[in-house]
Amino acid sequence: MEKFEFGENIIDKLVNELDKAESYIKIVVFQIHNKKVINKLIEKVKKSVLVEIITLPFDSIDKKVREQVTKHLNELKKVGAILNICDWNIGDTSHT
């Protein structure tokens, strides 16, 4: 198993790990902004790999990049990825 450490090459390491998936990819993540990661996930879905993501609502994404990130996540849904939105509200544990 690959050990991930913060650094400039983390995205490339992550994409390489995703590329190894043959059956499924399950991701729980605060947000996905990186187009390389999105493109790899789209590629894997198109190769019949089940991709399931749990992430925060689109309105939690910084307004500066929200439109672009929402577009990328919707592309993933369109090709068949399962996108689960985890509603949340700081201070209200019923949403977590």
C-alpha positions in Angstrom: 0.0 0.0 0.0 1.2 3.4 -1.0 2.0 5.9 1.8 0.9 9.4 1.0 2.7 12.4 2.3 2.0 16.1 1.6 4.0 17.4 -1.3 3.8 18.5 -4.9 3.6 15.0 -6.3 0.6 13.8 -4.2 -1.8 14.2 -7.1 0.3 12.0 -9.4 0.6 9.4 -6.7 -3.1 9.4 -6.2 -3.9 9.2 -9.9 -1.4 6.2 -10.2 -3.2 4.4 -7.3 -6.6 5.1 -8.9 -5.3 3.7 -12.2 -4.7 0.3 -10.5 -8.4 -0.1 -9.6 -10.1 -2.9 -11.5 -13.5 -3.3 -9.8 -14.3 -0.3 -7.6 -13.2 2.9 -6.2 -14.8 4.3 -3.1 -13.8 7.8 -1.9 -14.8 9.8 1.1 -13.4 13.3 0.6 -14.1 16.8 1.7 -14.0 18.1 -1.8 -12.4 17.1 -5.2 -11.0 20.0 -7.2 -8.2 18.5 -9.2 -9.0 17.9 -12.9 -6.4 15.1 -13.2 -8.2 13.2 -10.5 -11.6 13.8 -12.0 -10.4 12.7 -15.4 -9.0 9.5 -14.0 -12.2 8.7 -12.3 -14.2 9.4 -15.5 -11.8 7.1 -17.3 -12.3 4.3 -14.8 -16.1 4.6 -14.9 -15.9 4.3 -18.7 -13.9 1.1 -18.1 -16.7 -0.4 -16.0 -15.1 0.4 -12.6 -17.7 1.3 -10.0 -16.8 4.7 -8.7 -18.6 5.9 -5.6 -17.8 9.3 -3.9 -19.1 10.7 -0.6 -18.5 14.5 -0.5 -19.9 17.7 0.8 -22.6 19.8 -0.9 -21.7 21.9 -3.8 -22.6 25.1 -1.9 -19.7 24.3 0.5 -17.2 24.8 -2.4 -15.5 28.2 -2.5 -17.5 30.5 -4.7 -14.4 31.2 -6.8 -14.2 27.6 -8.1 -17.8 26.3 -7.4 -19.1 26.5 -10.9 -16.0 24.7 -12.4 -15.9 22.0 -9.6 -19.7 21.4 -9.9 -19.3 21.0 -13.6 -16.6 18.3 -13.1 -18.6 16.4 -10.4 -21.7 16.5 -12.7 -19.5 15.1 -15.5 -18.7 12.2 -13.2 -22.4 11.6 -12.4 -23.3 11.7 -16.1 -20.9 8.9 -17.0 -22.2 6.8 -14.1 -20.3 7.5 -11.0 -22.3 7.4 -7.8 -22.1 10.8 -6.0 -23.4 10.9 -2.4 -23.7 14.3 -1.0 -23.3 14.4 2.8 -25.3 17.4 4.0 -23.7 19.1 6.9 -24.1 22.1 9.1 -21.4 23.1 11.6 -22.8 22.6 15.1 -25.7 20.4 14.0 -24.6 16.8 14.3 -27.8 15.6 12.7 -26.4 16.6 9.3 -23.1 14.7 9.6 
